[in-house]
Amino acid sequence: MAWNTFNTQIGSYLLEVLVKNTGSLAAYDTFTTIPYAMQLCNSPTLSTLPATSPYVSGSGAITLTANGTCQGTTEFAFFYKDPGGVFHVIQGYSTAKTAPWAADFKAGHYQLLVEIRPQGSGLPYVTFLYMPFTLSGCANATLSPSVASPQVAGDTVTFTASATCSGTATFSFYVLSPGGVWSNPQGYSTNNTFVWVSPTTTGTYLVEVLARNSGAVEDPYDSFSAIPNYMLGLCSAATLNTSAASNYPSGSGPITLTGGGHCAGGTEFQFYYQDLAGGFHLIQAYSVTTTAPWPADFKAGTYPLLVELRPTGSSAAYVTFLYKPFTLTGCSAPNLAPDKASPQVGGTVVTFTATVTCTGTPSYSFWVLSPSSVWTNAQPYGASSTFAWSSPTAPGAYLVEVLVRNNGANEDPYDSFFAITNYMLILCSPETLSTLAATSPYISGSGAITLTGAATARAGPNSSSTTRTPPSAST
């Protein structure tokens, strides 16, 4: 049986068939029924062919093709639902079964929707169909600067970006100022480098890159990477180099200190050294000169060298600075020995000889402390390691001392010293008495023997050296 459903009322029907033998008088022998619904439209279909999911965002528009039939003429409407759940109209109701979809959006999962209804119907839809569709894009964006923070305001910094994309990667660069203002100095392009001529305003900046596929013009970004806290200051970090290496023999000649770094608008350099007691000494005041001579002729030890930077014309004490330790070497502990042991008669010439190990050529200075506590620099610094002391005639305990330093270490009072204390000068030397050829025991009666006495006394009118023969003696 063919059922002509034209002008049939919409609703649910029950179709039934009765079966009996031909010629039977029974109403039926058996039957079967099936429910059957009559509606305005059947279920639609939707295709994106030849494009398939996942689809590279920005690769070009795709065509949505729907099929479905409604009573009378059929109208189609097309929508998409974005990853955030918001619906967007692709094409409003019309009899067209196809609609172009830009497919240039942010990577993610979309729902494509077709709705159908009879032409002229005021219904929002009669039947519909969802089709999931995925757009692919970019991930894993990275960003790196050519020079690390901090840098000087006004310097040029090159940022290089990368990303993993399903299409051709494009990049857009943004900068957030210390005042909270965003700027887009380089819009989307395939250029993955951004040459930032940084502003002269100091502070903390954020530099960011956004990545998406080429052609995905309605995609704000798929992935991003940001470098926060990129500092722009008045001056860069300072550097300090010396023309000679540390552990330098003091007195070997001046060395040259070379400062490095730069400041916005020009750079001034100032140099100091800090002595062994912690005191600071100016080597060279602020100027645009990057070098300064340091005599390096001081006492052996470690000296912190200091360079300070500030912009040209600035009144700041400094903006950046750097310490560099530098060691001067010199002489070890010396030894000192007289050619005549104490005590000696005042006025005697005593020669003292010093020995020492130095990193340069040794230089010696000899001092004498009198019994009345008066210091005398009897022999100033020189290469001679001996000191011929024409001792004074005043008796008493003297101190003889040697100071040592490298030759040329003119600002070094001494590196080390050695003193001989309680060197005695006396009026007379100890007496001696000799029997010359006669020796004890001596045969009594063998003749007189001559006794010879000797002593040295401080020179004067009443001092003498005498040989006296005692009275004869009989046996």
C-alpha positions as CSV (number, residue, x, y, z in Angstrom):
1,M,0.0,0.0,0.0
2,A,1.3,3.4,-0.8
3,W,0.3,6.1,1.7
4,N,0.0,9.6,0.3
5,T,0.9,11.8,3.3
6,F,0.2,15.1,1.5
7,N,-1.7,17.4,3.8
8,T,-1.5,14.7,6.5
9,Q,-1.7,16.2,10.0
10,I,1.5,16.3,12.0
11,G,1.5,13.8,14.8
12,S,1.9,10.2,15.9
13,Y,0.2,7.5,13.9
14,L,-0.3,3.7,14.3
15,L,-0.1,1.7,11.1
16,E,-1.7,-1.8,11.2
17,V,-2.0,-4.7,8.8
18,L,-4.5,-7.6,9.0
19,V,-3.9,-10.9,7.4
20,K,-6.2,-13.8,6.5
21,N,-6.6,-16.4,3.8
22,T,-8.4,-15.5,0.7
23,G,-12.0,-16.5,0.9
24,S,-11.9,-16.7,4.7
25,L,-15.0,-15.3,6.4
26,A,-13.0,-14.2,9.5
27,A,-12.2,-10.6,10.0
28,Y,-8.5,-11.5,10.1
29,D,-6.3,-14.4,11.2
30,T,-3.5,-12.3,12.5
31,F,-2.2,-8.6,12.5
32,T,0.7,-6.4,13.3
33,T,1.0,-2.7,14.1
34,I,3.8,-0.1,13.9
35,P,3.9,3.4,15.3
36,Y,4.7,6.1,12.8
37,A,5.3,9.8,13.4
38,M,4.6,12.5,10.9
39,Q,6.7,15.7,11.4
40,L,7.5,18.8,9.5
41,C,11.2,18.0,8.9
42,N,13.4,14.9,9.0
43,S,16.8,14.8,10.8
44,P,19.4,16.8,8.9
45,T,23.0,15.9,8.0
46,L,26.1,18.1,8.1
47,S,29.5,17.7,6.3
48,T,32.7,19.7,6.1
49,L,34.3,17.7,3.3
50,P,36.9,17.8,2.0
51,A,38.1,19.5,5.2
52,T,38.4,17.2,8.2
53,S,38.9,17.6,11.9
54,P,41.4,18.5,13.3
55,Y,41.9,21.4,10.8
56,V,44.8,23.9,10.8
57,S,43.3,27.2,11.9
58,G,44.0,29.9,9.3
59,S,44.3,27.4,6.4
60,G,41.3,28.9,4.7
61,A,37.5,28.9,4.9
62,I,35.7,25.5,4.9
63,T,32.3,24.8,3.4
64,L,29.6,23.4,5.6
65,T,27.1,21.3,3.6
66,A,23.7,20.3,5.1
67,N,20.9,18.0,3.9
68,G,17.4,17.6,5.2
69,T,13.8,17.8,4.1
70,C,10.9,19.7,5.5
71,Q,7.2,19.8,4.4
72,G,7.2,22.2,1.5
73,T,10.5,24.0,1.0
74,T,13.4,23.6,3.5
75,E,15.4,26.4,5.1
76,F,18.8,26.0,6.7
77,A,20.6,28.0,9.3
78,F,24.3,27.5,10.3
79,F,26.0,28.3,13.6
80,Y,29.2,27.5,15.5
81,K,29.8,27.3,19.3
82,D,33.2,28.5,20.4
83,P,35.3,26.7,23.1
84,G,33.9,29.2,25.7
85,G,30.3,27.9,24.9
86,V,29.2,31.1,23.1
87,F,27.1,30.7,19.9
88,H,27.9,32.6,16.7
89,V,25.8,32.8,13.5
90,I,27.5,31.6,10.4
91,Q,24.6,32.0,8.0
92,G,20.9,32.8,8.8
93,Y,17.9,30.9,7.5
94,S,17.8,30.5,3.7
95,T,17.2,27.7,1.2
96,A,21.0,27.5,0.7
97,K,22.3,24.2,1.9
98,T,26.0,25.4,2.1
99,A,27.7,28.1,4.2
100,P,31.4,29.2,4.4
101,W,33.0,29.0,7.8
102,A,36.2,31.1,8.2
103,A,38.0,28.5,10.5
104,D,40.5,31.2,11.5
105,F,39.8,31.2,15.2
106,K,41.7,30.2,18.4
107,A,42.8,26.6,18.5
108,G,40.3,24.4,20.4
109,H,37.2,22.3,20.1
110,Y,34.1,23.8,18.3
111,Q,30.6,22.6,17.8
112,L,29.1,23.2,14.3
113,L,25.3,23.4,14.2
114,V,22.7,23.2,11.4
115,E,19.0,23.9,12.0
116,I,16.2,23.3,9.5
117,R,12.6,24.4,9.3
118,P,9.9,24.7,6.6
119,Q,10.2,27.9,4.6
120,G,7.9,30.6,6.0
121,S,7.8,28.9,9.4
122,G,8.1,31.2,12.4
123,L,9.7,28.4,14.4
124,P,13.3,28.9,15.6
125,Y,14.0,25.4,14.3
126,V,12.2,22.0,13.7
127,T,15.2,19.7,13.8
128,F,19.0,20.3,14.2
129,L,22.4,18.5,14.3
130,Y,25.6,19.2,16.1
131,M,29.0,18.3,14.6
132,P,32.2,18.5,16.7
133,F,35.1,20.1,14.9
134,T,38.7,20.9,16.2
135,L,40.9,23.7,15.0
136,S,44.7,23.2,15.7
137,G,47.2,26.0,16.3
138,C,50.3,26.9,18.3
139,A,51.7,25.8,21.7
140,N,54.8,26.0,23.8
141,A,55.7,29.7,23.0
142,T,59.1,30.8,24.3
143,L,60.8,34.2,24.5
144,S,64.4,35.1,25.3
145,P,66.4,38.4,25.3
146,S,69.7,38.9,23.7
147,V,71.0,40.4,26.9
148,A,69.8,39.6,30.4
149,S,68.1,42.1,32.7
150,P,69.1,44.7,34.0
151,Q,70.0,46.9,31.1
152,V,70.4,50.7,30.6
153,A,67.4,52.6,29.7
154,G,67.6,53.4,25.9
155,D,69.7,50.3,25.1
156,T,68.6,48.1,22.2
157,V,67.6,44.5,23.2
158,T,66.6,41.8,20.7
159,F,63.9,39.3,21.8
160,T,63.7,36.0,20.0
161,A,60.5,33.9,20.1
162,S,59.6,30.3,19.1
163,A,56.5,28.2,19.1
164,T,55.3,24.8,18.0
165,C,52.5,25.4,15.4
166,S,50.4,23.2,13.1
167,G,50.7,25.9,10.5
168,T,53.1,28.7,9.8
169,A,53.9,30.5,13.1
170,T,53.3,34.2,13.5
171,F,54.2,36.3,16.4
172,S,53.0,39.6,18.0
173,F,55.1,41.4,20.7
174,Y,53.7,43.5,23.6
175,V,55.4,45.6,26.2
176,L,53.9,46.6,29.6
177,S,55.5,49.7,31.0
178,P,56.2,50.4,34.7
179,G,53.1,52.7,34.7
180,G,50.9,49.8,33.6
181,V,50.4,50.8,30.0
182,W,50.4,48.1,27.3
183,S,51.8,48.7,23.8
184,N,52.0,46.5,20.7
185,P,55.2,47.6,19.1
186,Q,55.3,44.7,16.6
187,G,52.0,43.1,15.4
188,Y,51.5,39.6,14.0
189,S,54.0,38.5,11.4
190,T,56.3,35.6,10.6
191,N,59.2,37.6,12.1
192,N,60.1,35.9,15.4
193,T,62.5,38.6,16.5
194,F,61.6,41.9,18.1
195,V,64.3,44.6,18.2
196,W,63.3,46.7,21.2
197,V,64.8,50.2,21.3
198,S,64.0,50.5,25.0
199,P,62.6,53.7,26.4
200,T,64.7,56.1,28.5
201,T,62.3,55.7,31.5
202,T,63.8,53.5,34.1
203,G,61.8,50.8,35.9
204,T,60.4,47.3,35.6
205,Y,59.0,46.2,32.2
206,L,57.2,43.1,31.0
207,V,57.8,41.9,27.4
208,E,55.4,39.3,26.0
209,V,55.0,37.4,22.7
210,L,51.7,35.9,21.4
211,A,51.8,33.1,18.9
212,R,49.2,31.9,16.4
213,N,49.0,30.3,12.9
214,S,49.4,32.5,9.9
215,G,46.0,33.3,8.5
216,A,44.2,32.8,11.9
217,V,43.2,36.4,11.9
218,E,40.3,36.0,14.3
219,D,42.5,34.2,16.8
220,P,43.9,36.6,19.5
221,Y,46.6,34.1,20.4
222,D,47.0,30.3,21.0
223,S,50.1,30.5,23.2
224,F,52.2,33.2,24.9
225,S,55.3,33.7,26.8
226,A,56.3,36.7,29.0
227,I,59.5,38.0,30.5
228,P,58.4,39.8,33.7
229,N,60.6,42.2,35.7
230,Y,62.9,43.2,32.9
231,M,64.8,46.1,34.5
232,L,65.9,49.3,32.8
233,G,68.2,51.3,35.0
234,L,70.4,54.4,34.7
235,C,73.6,52.4,34.4
236,S,74.6,48.9,33.6
237,A,76.5,46.6,35.9
238,A,80.1,47.8,36.3
239,T,83.2,45.8,35.4
240,L,86.8,46.4,36.6
241,N,90.0,44.9,35.1
242,T,93.6,45.4,36.0
243,S,96.6,45.5,33.7
244,A,98.4,43.1,36.0
245,A,97.2,40.0,37.7
246,S,96.7,39.8,41.5
247,N,99.6,38.6,43.7
248,Y,101.6,41.5,42.2
249,P,104.9,42.4,43.8
250,S,104.5,45.7,45.5
251,G,106.8,48.4,44.0
252,S,107.0,46.7,40.5
253,G,105.4,49.7,38.9
254,P,101.9,51.3,38.5
255,I,99.1,49.2,37.2
256,T,96.2,50.4,35.1
257,L,92.6,50.0,36.3
258,T,90.0,49.8,33.5
259,G,86.4,50.4,34.4
260,G,83.5,49.1,32.2
261,G,79.8,49.7,31.9
262,H,77.6,52.5,30.6
263,C,74.9,54.8,31.7
264,A,72.0,56.5,29.9
265,G,73.3,59.7,28.3
266,G,77.0,59.1,28.9
267,T,79.1,57.6,31.7
268,E,81.4,58.9,34.3
269,F,83.9,56.6,36.2
270,Q,85.5,57.1,39.7
271,F,88.2,54.9,41.2
272,Y,89.2,54.1,44.8
273,Y,91.2,51.6,46.8
274,Q,90.6,50.5,50.3
275,D,93.7,50.0,52.5
276,L,94.4,47.2,54.9
277,A,92.8,49.1,57.8
278,G,89.6,49.7,55.8
279,G,90.2,53.3,54.9
280,F,89.2,54.5,51.4
281,H,91.5,56.5,49.2
282,L,90.6,58.2,45.9
283,I,92.6,57.1,42.9
284,Q,90.8,59.2,40.3
285,A,87.7,61.3,40.7
286,Y,84.7,61.2,38.3
287,S,85.4,61.7,34.7
288,V,84.6,60.1,31.3
289,T,88.0,58.4,31.4
290,T,87.6,54.7,31.8
291,T,91.2,54.1,33.1
292,A,93.2,55.1,36.2
293,P,96.8,54.4,37.3
294,W,97.3,52.9,40.7
295,P,100.9,53.0,42.0
296,A,100.7,49.5,43.7
297,D,103.6,50.4,46.0
298,F,101.9,49.8,49.3
299,K,102.3,47.3,52.2
300,A,101.8,43.7,51.2
301,G,98.2,42.5,51.6
302,T,94.9,42.4,49.9
303,Y,93.3,45.7,48.7
304,P,89.7,46.0,47.5
305,L,89.8,48.1,44.3
306,L,86.5,50.0,43.6
307,V,85.0,51.5,40.5
308,E,81.8,53.6,40.6
309,L,79.6,54.7,37.7
310,R,77.0,57.4,37.2
311,P,75.5,59.2,34.2
312,T,77.4,62.2,32.9
313,G,76.3,65.3,34.7
314,S,74.7,63.4,37.5
315,S,75.3,64.6,41.1
316,A,74.6,61.1,42.5
317,A,77.4,59.6,44.6
318,Y,77.1,56.5,42.4
319,V,74.5,54.5,40.5
320,T,76.4,51.2,40.2
321,F,79.7,50.0,41.5
322,L,82.0,47.0,41.7
323,Y,84.7,45.8,44.1
324,K,87.7,43.7,42.9
325,P,90.2,42.3,45.5
326,F,93.8,42.7,44.5
327,T,96.8,41.3,46.5
328,L,100.2,43.0,46.7
329,T,103.1,40.7,47.7
330,G,106.2,41.7,49.5
331,C,108.8,40.4,52.1
332,S,108.6,37.7,54.6
333,A,110.1,38.0,58.2
334,P,113.8,39.0,58.0
335,N,116.7,38.0,60.2
336,L,119.4,40.3,61.7
337,A,122.8,39.3,63.0
338,P,125.7,41.5,64.4
339,D,129.3,40.7,63.6
340,K,130.2,41.3,67.3
341,A,128.1,39.9,70.2
342,S,126.8,42.2,72.9
343,P,128.2,43.7,75.0
344,Q,130.6,46.0,73.3
345,V,132.5,49.1,74.3
346,G,130.7,52.3,73.2
347,G,132.3,53.7,70.0
348,T,132.9,50.3,68.6
349,V,131.9,49.7,65.0
350,V,129.4,46.8,64.8
351,T,128.2,45.5,61.5
352,F,124.7,44.1,61.3
353,T,123.7,41.9,58.4
354,A,120.0,41.3,57.4
355,T,118.6,38.4,55.4
356,V,115.1,38.1,54.0
357,T,113.0,36.6,51.2
358,C,111.0,39.0,49.0
359,T,108.9,38.8,45.9
360,G,110.8,41.7,44.5
361,T,114.3,43.1,45.1
362,P,114.7,43.5,48.9
363,S,115.2,47.0,50.4
364,Y,116.4,47.5,54.0
365,S,116.1,50.3,56.6
366,F,118.0,50.2,59.9
367,W,116.8,51.9,63.1
368,V,118.4,52.3,66.5
369,L,116.5,52.9,69.8
370,S,118.7,54.6,72.4
371,P,118.5,53.8,76.2
372,S,116.6,57.1,76.5
373,S,113.9,55.8,74.0
374,V,115.0,58.0,71.1
375,W,114.6,56.4,67.6
376,T,117.1,57.1,64.9
377,N,116.9,56.0,61.3
378,A,120.6,55.3,61.0
379,Q,120.3,53.9,57.5
380,P,117.3,54.7,55.3
381,Y,115.8,52.2,52.8
382,G,118.3,50.9,50.3
383,A,119.6,47.8,48.6
384,S,122.4,47.2,51.2
385,S,121.6,44.4,53.7
386,T,124.4,45.5,56.0
387,F,124.6,48.4,58.5
388,A,128.0,49.5,59.9
389,W,127.0,51.0,63.3
390,S,129.5,53.4,64.7
391,S,128.1,52.9,68.1
392,P,127.7,55.9,70.5
393,T,129.9,56.3,73.5
394,A,126.9,56.5,75.9
395,P,126.6,53.1,77.7
396,G,123.3,51.3,78.0
397,A,120.9,48.9,76.4
398,Y,120.2,49.7,72.7
399,L,117.7,48.2,70.2
400,V,118.8,47.7,66.6
401,E,116.1,47.0,64.1
402,V,115.8,46.3,60.4
403,L,112.6,47.0,58.3
404,V,112.2,45.3,55.0
405,R,110.1,45.9,51.9
406,N,110.3,45.4,48.1
407,N,112.4,48.0,46.3
408,G,110.1,50.6,44.8
409,A,107.4,50.0,47.4
410,N,107.8,53.7,48.4
411,E,104.4,54.0,50.2
412,D,105.0,50.8,52.2
413,P,106.4,51.7,55.7
414,Y,107.5,48.0,56.0
415,D,106.3,44.5,55.3
416,S,108.1,42.9,58.2
417,F,110.9,43.7,60.7
418,F,113.4,42.1,63.1
419,A,114.9,43.7,66.2
420,I,117.9,42.9,68.4
421,T,117.0,44.1,71.8
422,N,119.3,44.9,74.8
423,Y,122.4,45.3,72.7
424,M,124.7,46.6,75.5
425,L,127.3,49.3,75.2
426,I,129.7,49.5,78.1
427,L,132.6,51.7,79.3
428,C,135.2,48.9,79.4
429,S,135.4,45.6,77.9
430,P,136.1,42.6,80.2
431,E,139.7,42.4,81.3
432,T,142.2,39.8,80.2
433,L,145.4,38.6,81.9
434,S,148.2,36.6,80.2
435,T,151.5,35.0,81.5
436,L,152.6,34.8,78.0
437,A,155.2,31.9,77.5
438,A,155.0,30.8,81.2
439,T,152.3,28.4,81.9
440,S,151.0,27.0,85.0
441,P,152.2,24.9,86.8
442,Y,155.6,26.8,86.7
443,I,158.8,25.7,88.3
444,S,159.4,28.1,91.2
445,G,162.7,29.9,90.8
446,S,162.8,29.5,87.1
447,G,162.8,33.2,86.7
448,A,160.4,36.1,86.8
449,I,157.3,35.8,84.6
450,T,155.6,38.8,82.9
451,L,151.9,39.4,83.6
452,T,150.2,41.2,80.7
453,G,146.8,42.7,81.4
454,A,144.4,44.1,78.6
455,A,141.1,45.9,78.5
456,T,139.3,48.3,76.2
457,A,137.8,51.4,77.7
458,R,135.6,54.2,76.2
459,A,138.0,56.7,74.7
460,G,138.8,59.6,77.1
461,P,141.7,61.3,79.0
462,N,141.7,58.8,81.8
463,S,141.5,55.6,79.8
464,S,144.5,53.5,78.8
465,S,145.6,50.0,77.9
466,T,148.6,49.0,80.2
467,T,151.1,46.2,80.5
468,R,152.5,46.1,84.0
469,T,155.3,44.0,85.5
470,P,154.7,43.1,89.1
471,P,157.5,43.3,91.8
472,S,160.1,40.5,91.8
473,A,159.4,37.6,94.1
474,S,162.0,35.3,95.6
475,T,161.8,31.6,96.0
